[in-house]
Amino acid sequence: MQSFLEVLSSYSQYPIHILDKEISFEKYKPLDLSTTNKDLQSIHITNPSDCETYINSVLEKEHGQVAYGGYLEQRNLYADKASFAVNPKEQRNIHLGIDYWCQAGTQVIVPLTGTIHSYKNNHSIGDYGPTILLEHEIQGNRFYTLYGHLSLESLNDLAVGQRFDAGMILGRLGTADVNVNYAPHLHFQIIQDIKGYFGDYPGVCALKDLEYYKKNCPDPNILLKIV
């Protein structure tokens, strides 16, 4: 029997669109928002406007349209958000999905067929804003995908159990005010055990919890193959 990672990897031999299909994969450019990126030392990265300006400068330099990255990346992006730092030893700053930074309003594409598990506007500062979770089953493996930082309109006319086929438009990217203080982007995450969460799931963890979350939330690029 194939492992869950093998099932994800074998789903497609080719890259899978997660944003507007008109954006070629050649326009996806890697982005480093880690604590080790010296370029960020002089940038107020927690400010969505400054963050977006930096990301746009990277895309302009690389002739790209989408900046992506962040899986298991330790970041300062959450340093100003109280809910991420209960105490110094439990600071949540390790990112568990991949972010795809692009213009607000960009289409979000369903990468594999699934049904609506749950959806919610997580509107606290530093959270996801409008969020949708899909439930999937492949070769007996049930798992979930999370789409955070969507537009408010993306939550209209949804119903639990509603089917979305691979390639359909799930929603659009929200603006900074809607996705609660982040520059426009999609947070995409794969989750094996949803643990009773509804319309939400941790997207950032503390170092002490990393081993659990790394296993429960594998690298989304194993599925998408966008490199």
C-alpha positions, 0 to 999 in steps of 0.5 A, a space after each residue: 500500500 502506498 503511503 500518504 506522501 506517495 499518494 499525493 506525489 502520484 496524483 499528477 506527474 505535472 504541475 497543478 494550477 492553484 491560481 488563475 490558469 492564465 498565469 504560466 508556471 514560469 511566472 511563479 518565483 520563489 520568495 524567502 520571508 525567513 528570519 535569515 533573509 538579510 534583505 528583510 532586516 531593513 523592512 517593516 515586514 509586518 506592515 502589509 504595505 511594506 511587505 507587498 512592496 518588497 514582494 513586488 520588487 522581487 517579482 519585478 526583478 525576476 519578471 514574475 507574477 506570483 511569489 511563492 514559498 514558506 513551507 516550514 519557514 521560520 518568519 518574523 511576519 507574525 512578530 507584532 501579532 499577540 495571538 502568535 506569542 503566548 510566551 517566548 518559548 511558545 512563539 508560533 512563527 514556523 509556517 505550515 503551508 505554502 503562500 502564493 503572493 499575487 494581486 488581490 482578485 486573482 482566481 484561486 483554482 481547486 487543485 483536486 476534486 473535493 467537497 466543502 468541509 467547512 468555511 468561515 471568516 477568521 477575522 481576528 488580526 493576523 488570522 486567515 480572513 475568509 477561509 475554505 476547507 475542502 475534504 478529499 479522498 484518494 485511494 482510501 486516504 481522507 485528507 483536507 486542503 485549506 485556502 486562506 486569505 480569500 475575498 469575502 465574496 468567496 464565501 457566498 453561496 457555499 454549502 457543506 458537502 458542495 462538490 468542487 471538481 479539479 480546475 474549478 474556481 474556488 474563490 479569489 484573493 482578498 485585499 489586505 483589509 479583508 485578509 486581516 493585515 497581510 498583503 494579498 496572497 493564498 495560504 494553501 495547506 494540506 491537513 491529514 487529521 482535522 482534529 474537529 476544526 471547522 473553517 480553520 486550522 493552525 497555519 503556523 506552529 511553535 518549534 516545540 510542536 513542529 514534529 507533529 505538524 510536519 507530519 500532519 501537514 506535509 509539503 503542499 508542493 508534493 502535490 502541486 509540483 510548482 517549482 
